[in-house]
Amino acid sequence: MGNPTGFLEHPRQGPRTRPIPVRVRDWHEVYEPQSDAEVSTQASRCMDCGIPFCTQGCPLGNRIPVFNDGAYRGDWARAAEQLFATNNFPEFTGRLCPAPCESACVLGIGDDPVTIERVEYEVAEHAFALGLPVGATPRAETGRRVVVVGSGPAGLAAAAQLRAVGHAVEVLERADAPGGLLRYGIPEFKLEKRVLERRLEVMREAGVIFTCGIEVGGRGPSLDAVSRGADAVVLALGSTRPRLIEVPGADLAGVVTAMAYLEAATRALAEGGPSTLNAEGRHMVILGGGDTGADCLGTAHRQGAASVTQVEIMDRPPDERPADEPWPTMPRVYKTTSAHAEGGERRFSTETLAFLGDGRVRALRARDHLTGETVELAGDLVVIAAGFLGPELEGLALAGPEYTTERATLRVDDDWRVPVAGTTPVFACGDAVRGQSLIVWAIAEGRSAAAAADRHLRGSATSLAAPLAPGAQSW
């Protein structure tokens, strides 16, 4: 503990955002860099409280007090060593994780918690800038080959871990480039794709092979064919079936899913052309009040939407932690993201009844549950960001009840194995198993499935960490 009174001397201060009129004219990340002195001050607020509930609140079990102390002292090598020991991709989680660790911070009982997520970001960025180790290279080859299907956070974590202990690893991705939702589901202003490419290059240098444009099942090789050419298979398929809103007019042009909208925007930015689903000059309605909806909101601002309304069927969350969600749980509270600060209207307790239009949507009819009134909201582009229903399993011949849970996710045993017949074991992890969740859970499950696969391949104990058991829940 570097400064035993730091939490008494310094208030919480996160990074400043770039001015709104500036940042909505580009796609760069929204936060200004913090100085090393500012990072040190914020890290000094860590109380080293004896029982690190923050570590318990993190699905990865990050050694938060230790890397906070390193950041406070400017010992970036020590901080990075401790952080990368438990988290393959802190440069991702430091930008994208909603930080359940901060909800569990002891300081948060009576004060604002430590800016753990931003300190994590700074440790990761300093590690890259200083040329410190940011990935593991195997010391010896095992002669075993593992195929990972899917290159989102869970698949990347599993691949990195398995390669670190010497297995030959090939990642199959159905899209034209690796990254999963990190590439096409997260907008540039939250994760610049140079950060993703930087990590992929580290993995390639370690020997991980990425093969894109391969859809296992359906139009590509069957799962059985993939399994025959491998000693183990890890399925990290994600949860990609969108939850639709089945009301009259749902088939009108201009009613699209959030992933279709976000992917079109990301591709247009990468290719330097206009998006095929551009909000410029349109009155846009976003159905869904979560993080994906906020991503669509920020994207619409940058495309020049005439207006944006975000509609949520649930009631407005409270501003403070509710009594039935006590510390150290991660409470559902009212959240204002950088995209919300940029503009747009938010409506809660509003149920969509129908989409209106002749060929193309022009408005939606909704019921305000607080007043009981029926309202009509102008919208010639409607984006459905209502969540996801599980992985796409039909092409893999895994859609039957023997392979899936009641939530339509993949069923795994206590060792992350899918009950697939054959001599090659098939493991699964991430949103395909858990359902739609957080990036930190995906990485933790990818690490855990990798440990299970390595244990099977060796027929003995594994040196890989397994932070989670299947079905593990947060507080």
KANOR-V728855 format. One record per backbone hydrogen bond with DSSP energy under -0.5 kcal/mol. NH is the residue of the N-H (numbers start at 1). CO is the residue of the C=O. If there is no record, write none. Layout:
BEGIN
nh=NH co=CO
nh=NH co=CO
END
This chain:
BEGIN
nh=6 co=3
nh=8 co=5
nh=9 co=5
nh=10 co=6
nh=18 co=30
nh=22 co=19
nh=23 co=19
nh=24 co=20
nh=25 co=22
nh=26 co=23
nh=30 co=189
nh=32 co=16
nh=39 co=35
nh=40 co=36
nh=41 co=37
nh=42 co=38
nh=43 co=39
nh=44 co=40
nh=45 co=42
nh=46 co=43
nh=51 co=49
nh=52 co=50
nh=53 co=51
nh=55 co=52
nh=56 co=52
nh=57 co=53
nh=58 co=54
nh=59 co=57
nh=61 co=58
nh=64 co=62
nh=67 co=63
nh=68 co=64
nh=69 co=65
nh=70 co=66
nh=71 co=67
nh=72 co=68
nh=73 co=69
nh=74 co=70
nh=74 co=71
nh=75 co=70
nh=76 co=74
nh=79 co=75
nh=80 co=76
nh=81 co=77
nh=82 co=78
nh=83 co=79
nh=84 co=80
nh=85 co=81
nh=86 co=83
nh=87 co=83
nh=90 co=87
nh=92 co=89
nh=93 co=89
nh=94 co=90
nh=95 co=92
nh=96 co=92
nh=97 co=93
nh=102 co=99
nh=103 co=99
nh=104 co=100
nh=105 co=102
nh=108 co=105
nh=109 co=106
nh=110 co=107
nh=111 co=107
nh=116 co=114
nh=119 co=115
nh=120 co=116
nh=121 co=117
nh=122 co=118
nh=123 co=119
nh=124 co=120
nh=125 co=121
nh=126 co=122
nh=127 co=123
nh=128 co=124
nh=129 co=125
nh=130 co=126
nh=131 co=127
nh=131 co=128
nh=132 co=127
nh=142 co=166
nh=143 co=166
nh=146 co=168
nh=147 co=232
nh=148 co=146
nh=148 co=170
nh=149 co=147
nh=149 co=234
nh=150 co=148
nh=150 co=172
nh=152 co=236
nh=156 co=152
nh=157 co=153
nh=158 co=154
nh=159 co=155
nh=160 co=156
nh=161 co=157
nh=162 co=158
nh=163 co=159
nh=164 co=160
nh=165 co=161
nh=166 co=163
nh=167 co=162
nh=168 co=144
nh=170 co=146
nh=171 co=209
nh=172 co=148
nh=172 co=170
nh=173 co=211
nh=182 co=179
nh=183 co=180
nh=184 co=180
nh=185 co=181
nh=186 co=181
nh=187 co=185
nh=190 co=187
nh=191 co=187
nh=195 co=192
nh=196 co=192
nh=197 co=193
nh=198 co=194
nh=199 co=195
nh=200 co=196
nh=201 co=197
nh=202 co=198
nh=203 co=199
nh=204 co=200
nh=205 co=201
nh=206 co=202
nh=207 co=203
nh=207 co=204
nh=208 co=203
nh=209 co=169
nh=211 co=171
nh=211 co=209
nh=212 co=210
nh=213 co=173
nh=213 co=175
nh=214 co=173
nh=215 co=213
nh=216 co=214
nh=217 co=221
nh=218 co=395
nh=219 co=217
nh=220 co=215
nh=220 co=217
nh=226 co=222
nh=227 co=223
nh=228 co=224
nh=229 co=225
nh=229 co=226
nh=230 co=227
nh=231 co=145
nh=232 co=145
nh=233 co=425
nh=234 co=147
nh=235 co=427
nh=236 co=149
nh=236 co=234
nh=240 co=238
nh=241 co=390
nh=242 co=240
nh=243 co=387
nh=244 co=242
nh=246 co=244
nh=247 co=245
nh=248 co=353
nh=250 co=247
nh=252 co=249
nh=253 co=359
nh=255 co=252
nh=256 co=254
nh=256 co=382
nh=258 co=384
nh=261 co=257
nh=262 co=258
nh=263 co=259
nh=264 co=260
nh=265 co=261
nh=266 co=262
nh=267 co=263
nh=268 co=264
nh=269 co=265
nh=270 co=266
nh=271 co=267
nh=272 co=268
nh=273 co=268
nh=278 co=275
nh=281 co=304
nh=282 co=279
nh=284 co=282
nh=284 co=307
nh=285 co=381
nh=286 co=309
nh=287 co=285
nh=287 co=383
nh=288 co=286
nh=288 co=311
nh=294 co=290
nh=295 co=291
nh=296 co=292
nh=297 co=293
nh=298 co=294
nh=299 co=295
nh=300 co=296
nh=301 co=297
nh=302 co=298
nh=303 co=299
nh=304 co=300
nh=304 co=301
nh=305 co=300
nh=306 co=282
nh=307 co=282
nh=309 co=284
nh=310 co=345
nh=311 co=286
nh=311 co=309
nh=312 co=347
nh=318 co=332
nh=325 co=322
nh=329 co=326
nh=331 co=329
nh=333 co=331
nh=334 co=318
nh=337 co=335
nh=341 co=337
nh=342 co=338
nh=342 co=339
nh=343 co=340
nh=345 co=308
nh=347 co=310
nh=349 co=314
nh=350 co=312
nh=351 co=367
nh=353 co=365
nh=354 co=365
nh=355 co=248
nh=356 co=363
nh=358 co=360
nh=359 co=357
nh=360 co=358
nh=361 co=253
nh=362 co=356
nh=363 co=356
nh=364 co=377
nh=365 co=354
nh=366 co=375
nh=367 co=351
nh=368 co=373
nh=369 co=349
nh=369 co=367
nh=372 co=368
nh=375 co=366
nh=375 co=373
nh=377 co=364
nh=378 co=376
nh=379 co=362
nh=380 co=283
nh=381 co=283
nh=382 co=254
nh=383 co=285
nh=383 co=381
nh=384 co=256
nh=384 co=382
nh=385 co=287
nh=385 co=383
nh=386 co=243
nh=389 co=241
nh=393 co=391
nh=396 co=393
nh=397 co=394
nh=398 co=393
nh=403 co=400
nh=404 co=400
nh=405 co=409
nh=408 co=405
nh=410 co=432
nh=411 co=403
nh=413 co=417
nh=416 co=413
nh=418 co=426
nh=419 co=411
nh=420 co=418
nh=425 co=231
nh=425 co=423
nh=427 co=233
nh=427 co=425
nh=428 co=416
nh=429 co=235
nh=432 co=429
nh=433 co=430
nh=434 co=430
nh=435 co=431
nh=442 co=438
nh=443 co=439
nh=444 co=440
nh=445 co=441
nh=446 co=442
nh=447 co=443
nh=448 co=444
nh=449 co=445
nh=450 co=446
nh=451 co=447
nh=452 co=448
nh=453 co=449
nh=454 co=450
nh=455 co=451
nh=456 co=452
nh=457 co=453
nh=458 co=454
nh=459 co=455
nh=460 co=455
nh=472 co=469
END
